[in-house]
């Protein structure tokens, strides 16, 4: 398995219009449970992504979790909205940090200059050891201002995916529709990298096929109660995997997903 998405918290400090919102019980993963997951994923993957729902930098043990994972030979990747980025201590143990700049909004009572300057400061401290990936995936009203600030900072003109500096990049993409049983999209044909390339683990230990199953609808098991090998050998898991290989979506939620 190439990577696991681990939701260390499903709490968030923002209320973005493009987010599907958390509908589950708000939780923070304990250090004990985090270590259980690391132990159970040994020899399964080397890459952890602190991302499903929630803002990982809200977790009071974020720096400890980064260091614990790194000391167990995992490469840590973080996706953040950037507002709490100064909570990251100058840490050499982060492989990549994705910063969703489209999350900025003046309604959160922080100026764009203050927001972006905090990010620039931490990015400068991290870039020697960490890939910095600025993301603009949503056409926010602040997009042009953000791009201008990036251009001034890195003395370049940005028109597409661009390398800005050592280990520093900007990534553009289109806003996607969250898979949801009640959305208007439906297609039984299609494949996915889920199960082959990655799995997700929600904060309560529920194992899901991907980071877009925000509600834990496709519950494949619980990492605190089962081994990952047992989950992968379950009928539901194998049926989904075989379906994707045959370009067929077996699960109802997948039929409402157009991400691929």
N, C-alpha and C positions, 0 to 999 in steps of 0.2 A: 504494500500500500504506500503510495507516494506521500500522502499527508493526512493528518487528522485535524479537524476543526474542533477546538475545545472551548466551550462557552464558560469562562470562569465567572461570569456574572451575566444575568439577563436584564440588569438595571441599566438605565441610560440617563445622562444628564440633559439630553435634548429632546425635542418633540418635532422631528422633521416631517414635513408633509409627504416626502417620498417613502417613508418607512411604514411597514405593515403594522408596527407596534407590537409590543410584547403582551400576550394575553395569559401567560402562565404566572404562577406564584413567583414573586420577586425573590431572588436568592443570590448569595455570594458563595462560591465554592470554598470549602475549608481546605487548609493546607493538607490535612490528613487525606481527604478525598482526592486532592490533586496528586499526591504521591501514589495513591492506589492506582490511578489512571496511568501514570508514568510507568509504574511497574508492570501493569498489564499490557502496555503497548510495546514493551521491549521486544526487539527482533521483528517488529511489525512495521515500524516506520521510524524515520529520523527527523521528520518535519512536523512541527506543531504550529497551528494557526489559532491565536486567541481571538476567535471570531465566530459567532453565529448571530445571536441578538445581543444587545447591550453594548456598553462602552467599557472595554477591558481596563482602561486607566482609572476607572472608578474603584477598582478593587484595591483595598488597603494594603494587600500583599503583592501588588503587581511586580515590584522589583525582586521580591523574594521568589516569586513563581518563575520569573525569567531566569534567575540564577540557579534555582533548583533544577529546572529543566535542562539548562545548559550543562550543569555538572553531571547530568545523567545522559549526556551525549545527544541531546535533542537540539535541533536548530529552531529557534523561536522566531515566529513571524506575528506581527501585530497589525490589526486594522483599527484605526481610531478616527474620531471626528476632529481631533486636534485641540479641542478646548482645554484639555487637562494635560497637555503634552509635557509641561514642566514638572509633572510628577515623576517623570522618568529620570532616574539618576544616570549620570554619564556612564552608560552600561555597554560593555564590549560584547555582551552575550545576546544581542538582538541581531538576527540575520537580516530581517527586512521589516520596515515599518511603512504601512500604507496609510496615507493621511488624506481623508476625504474632505477636500477643501470646499466641495459643494455643500457641506453641512453648515457653513457660516451663515448666520442671519443676525441682523441688528436687533431682533427682538430679544436676544439673549443678553443684552446690555453690556456688550463688549464691542469696541470699535474694530473695524477690519484691520487697521494698522496694528493695534495691540495683539489681535488674534494671530496675524501672520508673522509679526516680529517674534512672538514667543516660539512659533514653529521654526522660524529661521534660526533662532538661537540654539534650540535643541538639535536641529538638523546639522548644524555646523559641528556640534560636539560629537554627534554619532557617526558622521559620514565616513570616517576612516575605517570603521569596522562593519557598518550597517548600510544596506541599500535603503535609500530614501525614495519613496514612490509617492509623489503628489498625484491625487486623483481628482479629476473633474468629470463626473459622470452624469450630472444633472444640470440643465440650463437654468441656473439660478440667476436672479437679477444682479448678482455681484460678480458674475463670471468675468466680464471684461476688466473690472477693477482688480480682481485677483490675478489675472494673467499679466496685467501691466505691472503689478508689484513683483511678480516672478521674473518678468523680463528685466526690470530695473535691478533686481537683486543679482541675477546671474548674467547680466549684460548680453542678452540674446533676444532674438525674435522667435516667438512661439507660434507655430501654425499647426503642429501635429505632435505625435509622440516624439519627445525630444530628450536627449541627454543634456542636463543643465550644468552638471558639475561632477566631480569624482563621486561615484556611487549614487548620483542624484538624478532622478528622472521625473518627467510628467507624463501622465497616462490619461487619455481621453477615451470615453466610451459612452454609449447611449443608455439612458435610463431604462431599466427593465421592469416588467410586470411581475410582481411577486406571485409565485404559485399559490393558489388558494382555491378551495373547493367551491367557492361562491363567485369566482371571477368569470368573465365572459369567454375565456379562451378554452378550447377543448380539442384535443387531438390524440388519438390512440396510437399513432405512428410516431416513432422517434427513438433515438438512443441517448445515452448520457454517460459522462465519465464517473458518475456516482457508483460506488461499490468497487469499481476497478481502480480508480485513481485516488479516491478519498472517501472518508466517512466523517460524520459529525457526532460529537458527544455534548448533550445539553447539560446545563448546570446541575440537574438532578441525577445525571448518569444515563439518561435515555440516549440510546444510540440511534441516529437517524442517517439516511443515505447521503445527505448533503447539507450545506450551510443555508440553503433556502427553505428547508422544512422548519420554519420558525416556530411552529406550534407543536412539533413533535407528533405529527399525524401518522407518519410511517414509523411506528415504534418497533425497532428490530430487536430490542432487548435492553438490558441495563448493565452497564459496565461494572457496577458495584456488586451485582448479583451473579454475573456470568463472565466467562472468559471471552475474549474477542473471537477466538477460534470457534467457540460454540455458536456465537451469533452468526458468524460467516457460514456455518454449516446448517443453519436453520432453513426450513422450506421456503419461508417468505423471502429471505435473502437470495437463495439460489434461483427462485422463480423470477425475481426482479432482474437479476444478473443475466439470466438466460434470455429474458425478454429484450433487454437492451442489446444483446448480441444479435438478436433477430429483428432489430429495429421496431420493437413493439413495447409499448408502455403497459405494464401490468397493474400498477397502482393508480388509484383514482386521482391522487394529488399530482402525480406525474403528468397525467392527461390534461391537467390545468396549468402546466408549466411550459413556457415557450423560451426559456433561457437559452437553450441550445439552438 
